[in-house]
Amino acid sequence: MFCKLSALSYQLSALSYQLSALSSQLSALSSQLSALSSQLSAYAHKLTMFLSYISIYI
């Protein structure tokens, strides 16, 4: 019985480690997506300003 509990404890520990690693990867991905979103927002702003400038002369 103790052997089964020990094996289960080991499996749960391994699962916890894997979930922690996955959480770190998701956090990194979230940071990358946030940076990409900021860049796209900046490009969208520049495009809007450019189109506004063009529309004045049309």
HTML snippet that shows the backbone in 3Dmol.js (N, CA, C, O; Angstrom):
<script src="https://3Dmol.org/build/3Dmol-min.js"></script>
<div id="view" style="width:600px;height:400px;position:relative"></div>
<script>
const pdb = `
ATOM      1  N   MET A   1       0.832  -1.206   0.000  1.00  0.00           N
ATOM      2  CA  MET A   1       0.000   0.000   0.000  1.00  0.00           C
ATOM      3  C   MET A   1       0.873   1.266   0.000  1.00  0.00           C
ATOM      4  O   MET A   1       0.623   2.221  -0.736  1.00  0.00           O
ATOM      5  N   PHE A   2       1.898   1.232   0.850  1.00  0.00           N
ATOM      6  CA  PHE A   2       2.798   2.383   0.908  1.00  0.00           C
ATOM      7  C   PHE A   2       3.504   2.603  -0.426  1.00  0.00           C
ATOM      8  O   PHE A   2       3.742   3.739  -0.838  1.00  0.00           O
ATOM      9  N   CYS A   3       3.830   1.508  -1.089  1.00  0.00           N
ATOM     10  CA  CYS A   3       4.503   1.589  -2.388  1.00  0.00           C
ATOM     11  C   CYS A   3       3.596   2.260  -3.416  1.00  0.00           C
ATOM     12  O   CYS A   3       4.062   3.063  -4.225  1.00  0.00           O
ATOM     13  N   LYS A   4       2.303   1.934  -3.390  1.00  0.00           N
ATOM     14  CA  LYS A   4       1.357   2.542  -4.332  1.00  0.00           C
ATOM     15  C   LYS A   4       1.205   4.038  -4.052  1.00  0.00           C
ATOM     16  O   LYS A   4       1.133   4.848  -4.976  1.00  0.00           O
ATOM     17  N   LEU A   5       1.158   4.393  -2.759  1.00  0.00           N
ATOM     18  CA  LEU A   5       1.039   5.815  -2.409  1.00  0.00           C
ATOM     19  C   LEU A   5       2.293   6.579  -2.808  1.00  0.00           C
ATOM     20  O   LEU A   5       2.219   7.727  -3.245  1.00  0.00           O
ATOM     21  N   SER A   6       3.423   5.947  -2.656  1.00  0.00           N
ATOM     22  CA  SER A   6       4.682   6.580  -3.047  1.00  0.00           C
ATOM     23  C   SER A   6       4.727   6.803  -4.558  1.00  0.00           C
ATOM     24  O   SER A   6       5.157   7.856  -5.027  1.00  0.00           O
ATOM     25  N   ALA A   7       4.278   5.799  -5.313  1.00  0.00           N
ATOM     26  CA  ALA A   7       4.253   5.931  -6.776  1.00  0.00           C
ATOM     27  C   ALA A   7       3.273   7.020  -7.208  1.00  0.00           C
ATOM     28  O   ALA A   7       3.557   7.791  -8.124  1.00  0.00           O
ATOM     29  N   LEU A   8       2.124   7.076  -6.547  1.00  0.00           N
ATOM     30  CA  LEU A   8       1.138   8.104  -6.869  1.00  0.00           C
ATOM     31  C   LEU A   8       1.684   9.487  -6.546  1.00  0.00           C
ATOM     32  O   LEU A   8       1.490  10.434  -7.308  1.00  0.00           O
ATOM     33  N   SER A   9       2.364   9.596  -5.421  1.00  0.00           N
ATOM     34  CA  SER A   9       2.967  10.869  -5.042  1.00  0.00           C
ATOM     35  C   SER A   9       3.992  11.309  -6.074  1.00  0.00           C
ATOM     36  O   SER A   9       4.064  12.487  -6.425  1.00  0.00           O
ATOM     37  N   TYR A  10       4.783  10.361  -6.560  1.00  0.00           N
ATOM     38  CA  TYR A  10       5.780  10.670  -7.586  1.00  0.00           C
ATOM     39  C   TYR A  10       5.115  11.141  -8.874  1.00  0.00           C
ATOM     40  O   TYR A  10       5.566  12.102  -9.495  1.00  0.00           O
ATOM     41  N   GLN A  11       4.044  10.464  -9.272  1.00  0.00           N
ATOM     42  CA  GLN A  11       3.331  10.848 -10.496  1.00  0.00           C
ATOM     43  C   GLN A  11       2.716  12.237 -10.359  1.00  0.00           C
ATOM     44  O   GLN A  11       2.755  13.036 -11.295  1.00  0.00           O
ATOM     45  N   LEU A  12       2.150  12.519  -9.189  1.00  0.00           N
ATOM     46  CA  LEU A  12       1.555  13.834  -8.972  1.00  0.00           C
ATOM     47  C   LEU A  12       2.625  14.926  -8.963  1.00  0.00           C
ATOM     48  O   LEU A  12       2.396  16.038  -9.440  1.00  0.00           O
ATOM     49  N   SER A  13       3.779  14.599  -8.421  1.00  0.00           N
ATOM     50  CA  SER A  13       4.883  15.554  -8.424  1.00  0.00           C
ATOM     51  C   SER A  13       5.344  15.842  -9.848  1.00  0.00           C
ATOM     52  O   SER A  13       5.605  16.991 -10.204  1.00  0.00           O
ATOM     53  N   ALA A  14       5.443  14.786 -10.661  1.00  0.00           N
ATOM     54  CA  ALA A  14       5.843  14.954 -12.061  1.00  0.00           C
ATOM     55  C   ALA A  14       4.808  15.770 -12.821  1.00  0.00           C
ATOM     56  O   ALA A  14       5.162  16.627 -13.630  1.00  0.00           O
ATOM     57  N   LEU A  15       3.532  15.509 -12.565  1.00  0.00           N
ATOM     58  CA  LEU A  15       2.464  16.263 -13.222  1.00  0.00           C
ATOM     59  C   LEU A  15       2.511  17.731 -12.811  1.00  0.00           C
ATOM     60  O   LEU A  15       2.312  18.626 -13.633  1.00  0.00           O
ATOM     61  N   SER A  16       2.776  17.962 -11.544  1.00  0.00           N
ATOM     62  CA  SER A  16       2.887  19.342 -11.060  1.00  0.00           C
ATOM     63  C   SER A  16       4.027  20.071 -11.758  1.00  0.00           C
ATOM     64  O   SER A  16       3.889  21.238 -12.125  1.00  0.00           O
ATOM     65  N   TYR A  17       5.151  19.387 -11.942  1.00  0.00           N
ATOM     66  CA  TYR A  17       6.291  19.977 -12.638  1.00  0.00           C
ATOM     67  C   TYR A  17       5.932  20.302 -14.087  1.00  0.00           C
ATOM     68  O   TYR A  17       6.278  21.371 -14.591  1.00  0.00           O
ATOM     69  N   GLN A  18       5.244  19.386 -14.752  1.00  0.00           N
ATOM     70  CA  GLN A  18       4.851  19.611 -16.142  1.00  0.00           C
ATOM     71  C   GLN A  18       3.880  20.782 -16.257  1.00  0.00           C
ATOM     72  O   GLN A  18       3.978  21.591 -17.181  1.00  0.00           O
ATOM     73  N   LEU A  19       2.945  20.867 -15.318  1.00  0.00           N
ATOM     74  CA  LEU A  19       1.988  21.976 -15.344  1.00  0.00           C
ATOM     75  C   LEU A  19       2.686  23.307 -15.081  1.00  0.00           C
ATOM     76  O   LEU A  19       2.325  24.333 -15.659  1.00  0.00           O
ATOM     77  N   SER A  20       3.677  23.280 -14.213  1.00  0.00           N
ATOM     78  CA  SER A  20       4.441  24.493 -13.944  1.00  0.00           C
ATOM     79  C   SER A  20       5.204  24.940 -15.189  1.00  0.00           C
ATOM     80  O   SER A  20       5.251  26.130 -15.503  1.00  0.00           O
ATOM     81  N   ALA A  21       5.799  23.980 -15.894  1.00  0.00           N
ATOM     82  CA  ALA A  21       6.519  24.299 -17.132  1.00  0.00           C
ATOM     83  C   ALA A  21       5.560  24.843 -18.183  1.00  0.00           C
ATOM     84  O   ALA A  21       5.881  25.803 -18.883  1.00  0.00           O
ATOM     85  N   LEU A  22       4.388  24.233 -18.294  1.00  0.00           N
ATOM     86  CA  LEU A  22       3.384  24.700 -19.251  1.00  0.00           C
ATOM     87  C   LEU A  22       2.933  26.109 -18.903  1.00  0.00           C
ATOM     88  O   LEU A  22       2.752  26.947 -19.786  1.00  0.00           O
ATOM     89  N   SER A  23       2.756  26.363 -17.623  1.00  0.00           N
ATOM     90  CA  SER A  23       2.350  27.696 -17.180  1.00  0.00           C
ATOM     91  C   SER A  23       3.403  28.741 -17.566  1.00  0.00           C
ATOM     92  O   SER A  23       3.063  29.845 -17.990  1.00  0.00           O
ATOM     93  N   SER A  24       4.668  28.386 -17.418  1.00  0.00           N
ATOM     94  CA  SER A  24       5.748  29.306 -17.793  1.00  0.00           C
ATOM     95  C   SER A  24       5.733  29.576 -19.296  1.00  0.00           C
ATOM     96  O   SER A  24       5.920  30.712 -19.732  1.00  0.00           O
ATOM     97  N   GLN A  25       5.509  28.529 -20.080  1.00  0.00           N
ATOM     98  CA  GLN A  25       5.462  28.692 -21.540  1.00  0.00           C
ATOM     99  C   GLN A  25       4.285  29.568 -21.954  1.00  0.00           C
ATOM    100  O   GLN A  25       4.415  30.415 -22.838  1.00  0.00           O
ATOM    101  N   LEU A  26       3.141  29.362 -21.314  1.00  0.00           N
ATOM    102  CA  LEU A  26       1.966  30.169 -21.635  1.00  0.00           C
ATOM    103  C   LEU A  26       2.175  31.622 -21.236  1.00  0.00           C
ATOM    104  O   LEU A  26       1.714  32.535 -21.921  1.00  0.00           O
ATOM    105  N   SER A  27       2.868  31.831 -20.132  1.00  0.00           N
ATOM    106  CA  SER A  27       3.164  33.193 -19.703  1.00  0.00           C
ATOM    107  C   SER A  27       4.072  33.895 -20.709  1.00  0.00           C
ATOM    108  O   SER A  27       3.872  35.066 -21.032  1.00  0.00           O
ATOM    109  N   ALA A  28       5.078  33.160 -21.200  1.00  0.00           N
ATOM    110  CA  ALA A  28       5.976  33.732 -22.206  1.00  0.00           C
ATOM    111  C   ALA A  28       5.217  34.038 -23.494  1.00  0.00           C
ATOM    112  O   ALA A  28       5.425  35.085 -24.108  1.00  0.00           O
ATOM    113  N   LEU A  29       4.341  33.127 -23.900  1.00  0.00           N
ATOM    114  CA  LEU A  29       3.537  33.342 -25.104  1.00  0.00           C
ATOM    115  C   LEU A  29       2.633  34.555 -24.932  1.00  0.00           C
ATOM    116  O   LEU A  29       2.460  35.346 -25.859  1.00  0.00           O
ATOM    117  N   SER A  30       2.062  34.697 -23.749  1.00  0.00           N
ATOM    118  CA  SER A  30       1.200  35.842 -23.473  1.00  0.00           C
ATOM    119  C   SER A  30       1.981  37.150 -23.601  1.00  0.00           C
ATOM    120  O   SER A  30       1.473  38.134 -24.138  1.00  0.00           O
ATOM    121  N   SER A  31       3.207  37.153 -23.108  1.00  0.00           N
ATOM    122  CA  SER A  31       4.043  38.356 -23.217  1.00  0.00           C
ATOM    123  C   SER A  31       4.352  38.678 -24.674  1.00  0.00           C
ATOM    124  O   SER A  31       4.328  39.839 -25.081  1.00  0.00           O
ATOM    125  N   GLN A  32       4.643  37.643 -25.454  1.00  0.00           N
ATOM    126  CA  GLN A  32       4.933  37.856 -26.878  1.00  0.00           C
ATOM    127  C   GLN A  32       3.708  38.388 -27.609  1.00  0.00           C
ATOM    128  O   GLN A  32       3.819  39.289 -28.441  1.00  0.00           O
ATOM    129  N   LEU A  33       2.544  37.832 -27.301  1.00  0.00           N
ATOM    130  CA  LEU A  33       1.318  38.293 -27.947  1.00  0.00           C
ATOM    131  C   LEU A  33       0.990  39.730 -27.543  1.00  0.00           C
ATOM    132  O   LEU A  33       0.478  40.510 -28.347  1.00  0.00           O
ATOM    133  N   SER A  34       1.284  40.063 -26.309  1.00  0.00           N
ATOM    134  CA  SER A  34       1.053  41.430 -25.847  1.00  0.00           C
ATOM    135  C   SER A  34       1.955  42.411 -26.602  1.00  0.00           C
ATOM    136  O   SER A  34       1.517  43.488 -27.006  1.00  0.00           O
ATOM    137  N   ALA A  35       3.214  42.022 -26.784  1.00  0.00           N
ATOM    138  CA  ALA A  35       4.138  42.874 -27.537  1.00  0.00           C
ATOM    139  C   ALA A  35       3.692  43.015 -28.987  1.00  0.00           C
ATOM    140  O   ALA A  35       3.746  44.109 -29.549  1.00  0.00           O
ATOM    141  N   LEU A  36       3.252  41.920 -29.594  1.00  0.00           N
ATOM    142  CA  LEU A  36       2.760  41.956 -30.971  1.00  0.00           C
ATOM    143  C   LEU A  36       1.529  42.850 -31.078  1.00  0.00           C
ATOM    144  O   LEU A  36       1.386  43.612 -32.033  1.00  0.00           O
ATOM    145  N   SER A  37       0.657  42.750 -30.104  1.00  0.00           N
ATOM    146  CA  SER A  37      -0.545  43.576 -30.094  1.00  0.00           C
ATOM    147  C   SER A  37      -0.181  45.063 -30.027  1.00  0.00           C
ATOM    148  O   SER A  37      -0.800  45.891 -30.694  1.00  0.00           O
ATOM    149  N   SER A  38       0.818  45.386 -29.223  1.00  0.00           N
ATOM    150  CA  SER A  38       1.260  46.774 -29.125  1.00  0.00           C
ATOM    151  C   SER A  38       1.824  47.274 -30.446  1.00  0.00           C
ATOM    152  O   SER A  38       1.561  48.403 -30.861  1.00  0.00           O
ATOM    153  N   GLN A  39       2.603  46.421 -31.100  1.00  0.00           N
ATOM    154  CA  GLN A  39       3.168  46.801 -32.396  1.00  0.00           C
ATOM    155  C   GLN A  39       2.077  47.017 -33.434  1.00  0.00           C
ATOM    156  O   GLN A  39       2.118  47.986 -34.192  1.00  0.00           O
ATOM    157  N   LEU A  40       1.106  46.119 -33.470  1.00  0.00           N
ATOM    158  CA  LEU A  40       0.013  46.243 -34.433  1.00  0.00           C
ATOM    159  C   LEU A  40      -0.807  47.496 -34.151  1.00  0.00           C
ATOM    160  O   LEU A  40      -1.264  48.167 -35.077  1.00  0.00           O
ATOM    161  N   SER A  41      -0.990  47.808 -32.881  1.00  0.00           N
ATOM    162  CA  SER A  41      -1.722  49.012 -32.521  1.00  0.00           C
ATOM    163  C   SER A  41      -0.979  50.256 -33.007  1.00  0.00           C
ATOM    164  O   SER A  41      -1.591  51.200 -33.506  1.00  0.00           O
ATOM    165  N   ALA A  42       0.335  50.246 -32.857  1.00  0.00           N
ATOM    166  CA  ALA A  42       1.136  51.380 -33.320  1.00  0.00           C
ATOM    167  C   ALA A  42       1.058  51.515 -34.843  1.00  0.00           C
ATOM    168  O   ALA A  42       0.929  52.622 -35.366  1.00  0.00           O
ATOM    169  N   TYR A  43       1.137  50.389 -35.548  1.00  0.00           N
ATOM    170  CA  TYR A  43       1.025  50.428 -37.008  1.00  0.00           C
ATOM    171  C   TYR A  43      -0.361  50.917 -37.438  1.00  0.00           C
ATOM    172  O   TYR A  43      -0.486  51.689 -38.389  1.00  0.00           O
ATOM    173  N   ALA A  44      -1.387  50.466 -36.740  1.00  0.00           N
ATOM    174  CA  ALA A  44      -2.751  50.888 -37.066  1.00  0.00           C
ATOM    175  C   ALA A  44      -2.893  52.395 -36.854  1.00  0.00           C
ATOM    176  O   ALA A  44      -3.544  53.078 -37.645  1.00  0.00           O
ATOM    177  N   HIS A  45      -2.293  52.902 -35.805  1.00  0.00           N
ATOM    178  CA  HIS A  45      -2.352  54.343 -35.542  1.00  0.00           C
ATOM    179  C   HIS A  45      -1.644  55.120 -36.658  1.00  0.00           C
ATOM    180  O   HIS A  45      -2.157  56.129 -37.144  1.00  0.00           O
ATOM    181  N   LYS A  46      -0.465  54.643 -37.057  1.00  0.00           N
ATOM    182  CA  LYS A  46       0.272  55.310 -38.137  1.00  0.00           C
ATOM    183  C   LYS A  46      -0.527  55.280 -39.435  1.00  0.00           C
ATOM    184  O   LYS A  46      -0.583  56.273 -40.161  1.00  0.00           O
ATOM    185  N   LEU A  47      -1.145  54.137 -39.723  1.00  0.00           N
ATOM    186  CA  LEU A  47      -1.945  54.020 -40.935  1.00  0.00           C
ATOM    187  C   LEU A  47      -3.141  54.968 -40.889  1.00  0.00           C
ATOM    188  O   LEU A  47      -3.475  55.604 -41.889  1.00  0.00           O
ATOM    189  N   THR A  48      -3.776  55.057 -39.734  1.00  0.00           N
ATOM    190  CA  THR A  48      -4.919  55.963 -39.592  1.00  0.00           C
ATOM    191  C   THR A  48      -4.493  57.415 -39.810  1.00  0.00           C
ATOM    192  O   THR A  48      -5.184  58.181 -40.481  1.00  0.00           O
ATOM    193  N   MET A  49      -3.360  57.778 -39.242  1.00  0.00           N
ATOM    194  CA  MET A  49      -2.865  59.144 -39.421  1.00  0.00           C
ATOM    195  C   MET A  49      -2.534  59.411 -40.891  1.00  0.00           C
ATOM    196  O   MET A  49      -2.825  60.486 -41.417  1.00  0.00           O
ATOM    197  N   PHE A  50      -1.919  58.413 -41.551  1.00  0.00           N
ATOM    198  CA  PHE A  50      -1.573  58.569 -42.960  1.00  0.00           C
ATOM    199  C   PHE A  50      -2.828  58.729 -43.813  1.00  0.00           C
ATOM    200  O   PHE A  50      -2.884  59.596 -44.685  1.00  0.00           O
ATOM    201  N   LEU A  51      -3.830  57.897 -43.562  1.00  0.00           N
ATOM    202  CA  LEU A  51      -5.068  57.989 -44.334  1.00  0.00           C
ATOM    203  C   LEU A  51      -5.792  59.313 -44.074  1.00  0.00           C
ATOM    204  O   LEU A  51      -6.392  59.884 -44.985  1.00  0.00           O
ATOM    205  N   SER A  52      -5.736  59.789 -42.852  1.00  0.00           N
ATOM    206  CA  SER A  52      -6.346  61.081 -42.546  1.00  0.00           C
ATOM    207  C   SER A  52      -5.632  62.198 -43.313  1.00  0.00           C
ATOM    208  O   SER A  52      -6.269  63.112 -43.836  1.00  0.00           O
ATOM    209  N   TYR A  53      -4.316  62.110 -43.368  1.00  0.00           N
ATOM    210  CA  TYR A  53      -3.522  63.097 -44.092  1.00  0.00           C
ATOM    211  C   TYR A  53      -3.857  63.069 -45.579  1.00  0.00           C
ATOM    212  O   TYR A  53      -4.008  64.116 -46.210  1.00  0.00           O
ATOM    213  N   ILE A  54      -3.973  61.857 -46.136  1.00  0.00           N
ATOM    214  CA  ILE A  54      -4.299  61.710 -47.559  1.00  0.00           C
ATOM    215  C   ILE A  54      -5.701  62.239 -47.849  1.00  0.00           C
ATOM    216  O   ILE A  54      -5.926  62.887 -48.871  1.00  0.00           O
ATOM    217  N   SER A  55      -6.641  61.962 -46.948  1.00  0.00           N
ATOM    218  CA  SER A  55      -8.032  62.361 -47.206  1.00  0.00           C
ATOM    219  C   SER A  55      -8.205  63.873 -47.245  1.00  0.00           C
ATOM    220  O   SER A  55      -9.149  64.383 -47.848  1.00  0.00           O
ATOM    221  N   ILE A  56      -7.301  64.576 -46.610  1.00  0.00           N
ATOM    222  CA  ILE A  56      -7.376  66.046 -46.647  1.00  0.00           C
ATOM    223  C   ILE A  56      -7.160  66.556 -48.068  1.00  0.00           C
ATOM    224  O   ILE A  56      -7.773  67.540 -48.483  1.00  0.00           O
ATOM    225  N   TYR A  57      -6.296  65.889 -48.802  1.00  0.00           N
ATOM    226  CA  TYR A  57      -5.933  66.356 -50.138  1.00  0.00           C
ATOM    227  C   TYR A  57      -6.736  65.693 -51.255  1.00  0.00           C
ATOM    228  O   TYR A  57      -6.486  65.941 -52.434  1.00  0.00           O
ATOM    229  N   ILE A  58      -7.689  64.859 -50.887  1.00  0.00           N
ATOM    230  CA  ILE A  58      -8.519  64.219 -51.923  1.00  0.00           C
ATOM    231  C   ILE A  58      -9.798  65.007 -52.127  1.00  0.00           C
ATOM    232  O   ILE A  58     -10.628  64.633 -52.955  1.00  0.00           O
TER     233      ILE A  58
END
`;
const viewer = $3Dmol.createViewer("view");
viewer.addModel(pdb, "pdb");
viewer.setStyle({}, {cartoon: {color: "spectrum"}});
viewer.zoomTo();
viewer.render();
</script>
